[in-house]
Structure formats: C-alpha cells, structure tokens
Amino acid sequence: MSESPSQTQSPWPTADGFHELGDLPLQSGAVLRGARLRWKTHGTLAAARDNVIVYPTSFGAQHPDLEWLIGPDGVLDPTRWYIVAIDMFGNGLSSSPSNHPDYPGLVSSGDNVRAQQRLLAELFGIERLACVYGWSMGAQQAYHWGALFPDRVDAIVVNCGSARTAPHNQVFIDGLMALLRAAPEHLGDGRFSSNPDASLRAFGRVYAGWALSQRFYRDGVPMTALGAADLQDFLRRHWEPRFARRQAANLYAQLMTWYHGDIASDPRYGGDLAAALRAIEARVLLMPGATDLYFRVADNAAELPHLRRAELTPIPSVWGHLAGNPQLNPADAAFVRDAVRRWLG
C-alpha cells in the first residue's frame, strides 16, 4: 500500500496518488501482477466517514477529463461530499497494457470495483459509501458496486449505463475492436508494435456516429453549438484527436471490459440478472440519455421493475450518449446537476 498525496490550487482540499494492490486475482482466474490504482480526492472526509462519493472513470477517460462537474455549483459538491475519483484499470494511469507488459486479456468491471473497495478500506478506512456516481463505463461500475457490496452503498447514480452490456452495444464494441485489430501495427491479442495513429483517427470518426444522435447531426448542432465550419471540420477537430491521444492497447483492454460488463457474472448470481438487480439495496437513479444509441433508455426501463428503490429519469437531449457528460452543453449539465442533487438530498 502506498499514498503519494499532492495538493493542488483547487479552492477545496484535494490529494492524489497511487495505491499498490500487489498481485490481484481476477474473476477470470488470471492474476494482475503488481496491480495499482490511481486516485484523486476532492473535499474533506467527515469524521464519521459518511460523506463519501466514489467517482470511477469511463472509457478512454482519465480522472482529469471528468473533473469539470466537481465544484460547489456543479454536479458533485466537494464542500459537502468527499469525492474519490478512481481511474479504471486499462486507462493508462492505473495498471494498463501500456505500463504492464503481462496485462491480462480481460479485467472485468467487477475486478475494478473489488480493487476500489480495497483502496477505500486500506487507504482511507472507508467501509460505506453515500453514493457511487458514474457515467458510461463508470455507470456500469456504479451498478457493480450496488450488486457486489449491497450493504455498503446508500445510493448509486447510473448515468448513461446499464447493468449488463446489451447485444447491440456489443456489436458497436466489436466493430471498434475489429478496426484496431485491422491496423498494420496490430500484433495480436490487442497489442501493437507502435501506436496505430491512422487507425485511431478513424476510430474517432466511427465513434462520432454512435456517441451522438441522428437529430444532433440533422439539426446542425456541430455548427450552431460547437463552432464547426462544417461536418468534416467537426469530425477532424473534435473526433479524430479524441482517441489518438491514447494508447491503442489500453483502449482495446477497456473495450474488452465494456463488452463483458455484467453485474450477474459474479458467482453468487450465476448469470441471473434479475436476481442481481433485486439484491441491490441502494437507491438507484437511472439517468439514460433519451437519444443514446447504445446505452438505451429501454435497457434501464427493463431493469427498473427488478430494483427495490429506483427512479428512471431520462435526460431530454439530442446529444445522445454525451448528454450524460455534458461539459460543452449547459442545458444538459443543468439537468444532470439538478437530478443528482435532488437524488442525494
């Protein structure tokens, strides 16, 4: 175990560091040797340790990418909550193919959450959470927290995510992995001789068609709201660089995690999704994007009857999946902030 805190110029207290987990047994039976998690905290831990919100990262993101919503007037208020942002395995900061030559072929969302639970207990003495807030793959981790540690989580916010990766979502993911496997630099098993820059720029263009809705493009939002000269300018400036800054091996590893996302894969549930959902004791805010193309409102609607205490509150937006991470979209940011703050009470 190690801690390397560092204070920043934030108006509220922050600290960050790595937590060493040693050799970590995985759900697959493999072992992640010398596992480590990167973390950053915002705010002050209450004496009773009862004000903790865990904020896991999403696909291709590192914790600084998602800090925009933390603030006294933001979605997560660090003057009230102790927010622990934890980088997923595979994102380049925590253990990943780019820094672990023998990184296993599959590290699951459950593996991430079990490691996060250890970090909180070993580093901060935290045993119970007020909330887990997550967007996209972060939302899948929030769901896993509820199912794997049902007696330790008061509330979860599932923002554009699902309890199990849907088949249509898997088709999207499989296409992205196939694109990376087709790169000349691909050596097999999601490893590369060098970063396939041309393929990653193409990856971004493919992703742009899934992350945003048909109406987003039909209404010309790239030009009216984001200042793009035209559609090609939008794809070139906003999407080609988005994944080109990451390591392809890391993206591939996270795609594997996403593809296999399923809270019912834990042995106690034996693949029974309804049973896993019924086991969640936390209050669950399901907040899909109304026009999300791969984490669909219908998926959350199908989960809702099996949850003990839950609410379905779609984000009424044309921004598709990005409605849940609306850094460039004030209207959706206000909707998410108000819904989350109401849910947290």
C-alpha positions as a printed NumPy array, in Angstrom:
array([[  0.   ,   0.   ,   0.   ],
       [  1.289,   3.475,  -0.83 ],
       [ -0.007,   7.005,  -0.838],
       [  1.538,   9.945,  -2.652],
       [ -0.746,  12.871,  -1.875],
       [ -0.225,  16.223,  -3.561],
       [ -2.185,  19.397,  -3.022],
       [ -3.351,  21.491,  -5.981],
       [ -4.603,  25.058,  -6.367],
       [ -8.228,  24.   ,  -6.14 ],
       [-10.408,  26.129,  -3.817],
       [-11.237,  22.942,  -1.892],
       [ -8.831,  20.326,  -0.476],
       [ -7.512,  17.717,  -2.919],
       [ -4.981,  14.899,  -2.767],
       [ -3.862,  12.236,  -5.233],
       [ -1.638,   9.226,  -5.505],
       [ -1.315,   5.525,  -6.308],
       [ -2.471,   2.581,  -4.24 ],
       [ -0.467,  -0.627,  -4.564],
       [ -2.585,  -3.792,  -4.517],
       [  0.095,  -6.434,  -5.074],
       [ -0.765,  -9.442,  -7.224],
       [ -4.514,  -9.167,  -7.791],
       [ -6.548, -12.336,  -8.513],
       [ -9.147, -11.676, -11.197],
       [-12.606, -13.025, -11.838],
       [-11.281, -14.856, -14.922],
       [ -8.765, -16.825, -12.845],
       [ -5.827, -14.79 , -14.151],
       [ -3.692, -12.54 , -11.95 ],
       [ -2.851,  -8.873, -12.494],
       [  0.736,  -8.72 , -11.225],
       [  1.746,  -5.657,  -9.256],
       [ -1.686,  -4.043,  -9.621],
       [ -2.041,  -0.364,  -8.786],
       [ -4.842,   2.18 ,  -8.865],
       [ -4.508,   5.919,  -9.447],
       [ -6.82 ,   8.086,  -7.373],
       [ -7.645,  11.682,  -6.537],
       [ -9.827,  13.072,  -3.769],
       [-11.847,  16.295,  -3.626],
       [-13.172,  17.729,  -0.374],
       [-12.8  ,  16.715,   3.273],
       [-13.597,  13.306,   4.728],
       [-16.091,  13.664,   7.572],
       [-15.096,  12.328,  10.974],
       [-17.836,   9.713,  10.671],
       [-16.641,   8.823,   7.127],
       [-20.241,   9.102,   5.96 ],
       [-19.902,  11.654,   3.143],
       [-18.041,   9.569,   0.551],
       [-18.89 ,   9.551,  -3.155],
       [-16.888,   7.258,  -5.425],
       [-16.486,   8.597,  -8.965],
       [-14.974,   5.969, -11.326],
       [-13.731,   6.871, -14.805],
       [-15.245,   5.886, -18.156],
       [-13.99 ,   4.509, -21.472],
       [-10.831,   6.237, -22.697],
       [-11.004,   8.805, -19.885],
       [ -8.589,   9.665, -17.109],
       [ -9.716,  11.415, -13.958],
       [ -8.715,  14.97 , -15.061],
       [-11.024,  14.594, -18.089],
       [-14.058,  14.224, -15.819],
       [-13.319,  16.797, -13.122],
       [-15.328,  19.543, -14.825],
       [-18.504,  18.539, -12.949],
       [-16.893,  18.799,  -9.478],
       [-17.483,  22.116,  -7.733],
       [-19.733,  23.93 ,  -5.26 ],
       [-22.144,  24.762,  -8.099],
       [-21.502,  21.55 , -10.065],
       [-22.984,  18.079, -10.129],
       [-20.812,  16.872,  -7.229],
       [-20.198,  19.446,  -4.474],
       [-16.78 ,  18.974,  -2.77 ],
       [-17.77 ,  21.324,   0.05 ],
       [-20.338,  18.74 ,   1.135],
       [-19.011,  15.42 ,  -0.174],
       [-15.667,  13.639,  -0.079],
       [-15.316,  12.637,  -3.715],
       [-12.883,   9.834,  -4.535],
       [-12.154,   9.678,  -8.258],
       [-10.597,   6.33 ,  -9.196],
       [ -9.022,   5.551, -12.562],
       [-10.166,   2.313, -14.179],
       [ -7.689,  -0.403, -14.954],
       [ -6.623,  -0.02 , -18.574],
       [ -6.895,   3.779, -18.759],
       [ -3.141,   4.457, -18.775],
       [ -2.899,   5.783, -15.203],
       [ -3.914,   2.713, -13.224],
       [ -2.477,  -0.666, -14.271],
       [ -2.816,  -0.923, -18.066],
       [ -1.231,  -2.676, -21.049],
       [  0.898,   0.45 , -21.586],
       [  2.55 ,   0.073, -18.175],
       [  2.122,  -3.683, -17.518],
       [  3.654,  -5.936, -20.203],
       [  1.753,  -9.001, -18.91 ],
       [ -1.614,  -7.256, -18.501],
       [ -4.307,  -9.991, -18.663],
       [ -6.674, -10.325, -21.601],
       [ -9.741,  -9.462, -19.52 ],
       [-10.047,  -7.328, -16.409],
       [-13.75 ,  -7.064, -15.592],
       [-15.807,  -4.249, -14.121],
       [-16.178,  -6.453, -11.059],
       [-12.385,  -6.694, -10.775],
       [-12.221,  -2.904, -10.872],
       [-14.843,  -2.494,  -8.166],
       [-13.311,  -5.068,  -5.827],
       [ -9.956,  -3.289,  -6.183],
       [-11.647,   0.056,  -5.5  ],
       [-13.215,  -1.343,  -2.339],
       [ -9.765,  -2.413,  -1.151],
       [ -8.313,   1.023,  -1.902],
       [-11.017,   2.778,   0.108],
       [-10.684,   0.435,   3.086],
       [ -6.893,   0.17 ,   3.151],
       [ -6.017,   3.789,   2.382],
       [ -8.836,   5.771,   3.97 ],
       [-10.605,   3.373,   6.35 ],
       [-13.827,   3.834,   4.379],
       [-16.276,   0.95 ,   4.6  ],
       [-19.562,   2.544,   3.497],
       [-20.408,   4.889,   0.635],
       [-23.022,   7.614,   0.447],
       [-23.066,   7.237,  -3.337],
       [-21.292,   5.9  ,  -6.389],
       [-21.699,   8.254,  -9.349],
       [-20.718,   7.069, -12.8  ],
       [-21.202,   7.883, -16.462],
       [-20.988,   5.242, -19.234],
       [-18.47 ,   2.589, -18.132],
       [-18.36 ,   4.478, -14.839],
       [-22.107,   3.867, -14.574],
       [-21.52 ,   0.156, -15.114],
       [-19.058,   0.244, -12.224],
       [-21.65 ,   2.042, -10.079],
       [-24.08 ,  -0.79 , -10.835],
       [-21.397,  -3.343,  -9.909],
       [-20.84 ,  -1.572,  -6.582],
       [-24.545,  -1.951,  -5.813],
       [-24.585,  -5.652,  -6.684],
       [-21.226,  -6.704,  -5.219],
       [-21.432,  -4.685,  -1.979],
       [-25.19 ,  -4.245,  -1.427],
       [-24.87 ,  -3.491,   2.294],
       [-22.195,  -0.806,   1.855],
       [-23.731,   1.638,  -0.636],
       [-26.584,   4.051,   0.134],
       [-27.182,   5.318,  -3.422],
       [-25.895,   4.936,  -6.952],
       [-26.298,   7.145,  -9.996],
       [-26.29 ,   5.203, -13.266],
       [-25.729,   7.946, -15.843],
       [-25.933,   6.517, -19.391],
       [-25.04 ,   2.979, -18.378],
       [-26.551,  -0.455, -17.803],
       [-26.256,  -3.478, -15.554],
       [-25.317,  -5.706, -18.488],
       [-23.826,  -4.676, -21.823],
       [-26.639,  -5.154, -24.332],
       [-26.131,  -7.222, -27.531],
       [-26.473,  -4.162, -29.786],
       [-23.926,  -2.362, -27.619],
       [-21.615,  -5.363, -28.03 ],
       [-21.946,  -5.085, -31.822],
       [-20.701,  -1.499, -31.589],
       [-17.799,  -2.537, -29.331],
       [-16.887,  -5.489, -31.558],
       [-16.679,  -3.155, -34.544],
       [-14.253,  -0.872, -32.705],
       [-12.082,  -3.827, -31.682],
       [-12.116,  -5.141, -35.268],
       [-10.935,  -1.742, -36.501],
       [ -7.985,  -1.871, -34.098],
       [ -7.181,  -5.488, -34.992],
       [ -7.074,  -4.487, -38.679],
       [ -4.313,  -1.929, -38.059],
       [ -0.955,  -2.903, -39.639],
       [  0.648,  -2.358, -36.234],
       [ -1.544,  -4.953, -34.51 ],
       [  0.492,  -7.886, -33.175],
       [ -2.475,  -9.926, -31.89 ],
       [ -4.458, -10.015, -28.65 ],
       [ -4.846,  -6.238, -28.595],
       [ -1.125,  -5.456, -28.592],
       [  0.647,  -3.228, -31.094],
       [  4.184,  -2.754, -32.407],
       [  3.597,   1.02 , -32.247],
       [  0.554,   3.173, -31.734],
       [ -1.629,   2.936, -34.884],
       [ -2.212,   6.658, -35.329],
       [ -4.164,   6.456, -38.594],
       [ -6.439,   3.756, -37.17 ],
       [ -7.069,   5.773, -34.012],
       [ -8.111,   8.784, -36.065],
       [-10.515,   6.512, -37.951],
       [-11.641,   5.098, -34.577],
       [-12.703,   8.6  , -33.553],
       [-14.706,   9.119, -36.742],
       [-16.526,   5.815, -36.273],
       [-17.242,   6.645, -32.645],
       [-18.752,  10.02 , -33.602],
       [-21.609,   8.242, -35.357],
       [-22.537,   6.355, -32.184],
       [-21.861,   8.882, -29.415],
       [-24.274,  11.499, -30.795],
       [-27.795,  11.135, -32.102],
       [-29.199,  11.363, -35.602],
       [-31.061,  14.534, -34.663],
       [-27.849,  16.091, -33.291],
       [-26.451,  15.943, -36.804],
       [-29.715,  16.669, -38.605],
       [-30.204,  19.864, -36.573],
       [-26.658,  21.039, -37.362],
       [-25.584,  21.198, -33.712],
       [-21.859,  20.793, -34.57 ],
       [-22.031,  24.097, -36.392],
       [-24.518,  26.029, -34.262],
       [-23.29 ,  24.999, -30.79 ],
       [-19.684,  23.929, -31.29 ],
       [-18.477,  26.347, -33.937],
       [-17.51 ,  23.776, -36.567],
       [-17.262,  25.118, -40.106],
       [-18.971,  22.001, -41.458],
       [-19.368,  18.297, -40.718],
       [-15.869,  17.368, -41.873],
       [-14.359,  20.109, -39.726],
       [-16.287,  18.758, -36.736],
       [-15.03 ,  15.211, -37.287],
       [-11.468,  16.366, -37.948],
       [-11.15 ,  18.701, -34.957],
       [-13.442,  17.147, -32.342],
       [-13.233,  13.405, -33.015],
       [-10.019,  12.445, -34.798],
       [ -7.847,  13.653, -31.852],
       [-10.137,  12.27 , -29.15 ],
       [ -8.687,   8.745, -29.094],
       [ -5.441,   9.406, -30.955],
       [ -4.036,  10.75 , -27.668],
       [ -4.495,   7.336, -26.039],
       [ -2.628,   4.048, -26.385],
       [ -4.466,   1.592, -28.631],
       [ -3.626,  -1.342, -26.338],
       [ -5.282,   0.466, -23.437],
       [ -8.398,   1.216, -25.477],
       [ -8.59 ,  -2.408, -26.574],
       [ -8.322,  -3.619, -22.972],
       [-11.109,  -1.304, -21.855],
       [-13.287,  -2.376, -24.773],
       [-12.913,  -5.943, -23.517],
       [-14.033,  -4.828, -20.047],
       [-17.008,  -2.996, -21.523],
       [-18.017,  -5.885, -23.831],
       [-18.169,  -8.306, -20.893],
       [-19.893,  -5.918, -18.469],
       [-22.494,  -7.832, -16.421],
       [-23.34 ,  -7.495, -12.731],
       [-24.771, -11.038, -12.814],
       [-21.436, -12.611, -13.779],
       [-20.463, -12.793, -10.105],
       [-20.738, -16.433,  -8.902],
       [-23.364, -15.536,  -6.297],
       [-25.796, -14.629,  -9.096],
       [-24.889, -17.314, -11.639],
       [-25.798, -15.13 , -14.604],
       [-29.286, -14.295, -13.268],
       [-29.573, -10.565, -13.998],
       [-32.924, -10.179, -12.273],
       [-31.513, -11.71 ,  -9.094],
       [-28.505,  -9.403,  -9.188],
       [-30.75 ,  -6.365,  -9.608],
       [-33.037,  -7.491,  -6.773],
       [-30.016,  -7.806,  -4.468],
       [-29.16 ,  -4.101,  -4.775],
       [-30.175,  -2.311,  -1.583],
       [-29.032,   1.158,  -2.665],
       [-31.396,   3.757,  -4.061],
       [-30.746,   3.773,  -7.818],
       [-31.121,   6.8  , -10.083],
       [-31.251,   5.568, -13.671],
       [-30.422,   8.527, -15.897],
       [-30.047,   7.458, -19.549],
       [-29.803,   9.87 , -22.449],
       [-33.128,   9.986, -24.29 ],
       [-31.326,   9.658, -27.643],
       [-28.39 ,   7.471, -26.56 ],
       [-27.734,   4.908, -29.314],
       [-26.042,   2.184, -27.248],
       [-26.94 ,   2.625, -23.564],
       [-30.64 ,   2.773, -24.348],
       [-33.494,   4.038, -22.198],
       [-35.172,   0.689, -22.908],
       [-32.332,  -1.169, -21.166],
       [-32.832,   0.809, -17.961],
       [-36.612,   0.502, -18.271],
       [-36.227,  -3.29 , -18.34 ],
       [-34.032,  -3.17 , -15.218],
       [-36.341,  -0.878, -13.254],
       [-39.002,  -3.443, -12.152],
       [-36.325,  -5.61 , -10.513],
       [-34.821,  -2.812,  -8.407],
       [-36.082,  -2.236,  -4.884],
       [-35.788,   1.563,  -4.832],
       [-35.187,   3.2  ,  -8.169],
       [-36.256,   6.007, -10.456],
       [-35.916,   6.329, -14.228],
       [-35.157,   9.909, -15.282],
       [-34.036,  10.16 , -18.929],
       [-32.052,  13.23 , -19.979],
       [-34.197,  15.008, -22.618],
       [-31.427,  15.79 , -25.065],
       [-30.385,  15.364, -28.71 ],
       [-26.764,  14.888, -27.618],
       [-27.033,  11.085, -27.476],
       [-24.59 ,   9.393, -25.143],
       [-22.765,  12.663, -24.481],
       [-25.865,  14.05 , -22.765],
       [-24.518,  12.286, -19.67 ],
       [-21.13 ,  14.031, -19.846],
       [-22.281,  17.474, -20.997],
       [-19.18 ,  19.564, -20.497],
       [-19.961,  21.54 , -23.684],
       [-23.728,  21.589, -23.186],
       [-25.025,  23.868, -20.385],
       [-28.664,  22.776, -20.639],
       [-27.885,  19.091, -20.146],
       [-25.32 ,  19.92 , -17.449],
       [-28.025,  21.76 , -15.516],
       [-30.437,  18.838, -15.896],
       [-27.854,  16.322, -14.628],
       [-26.81 ,  18.603, -11.758],
       [-30.378,  19.179, -10.587],
       [-31.345,  15.5  , -10.846],
       [-28.251,  14.273,  -8.973],
       [-28.501,  16.903,  -6.245],
       [-32.164,  16.043,  -5.7  ],
       [-31.281,  12.34 ,  -5.515],
       [-28.529,  12.929,  -2.986],
       [-30.884,  15.04 ,  -0.872]])
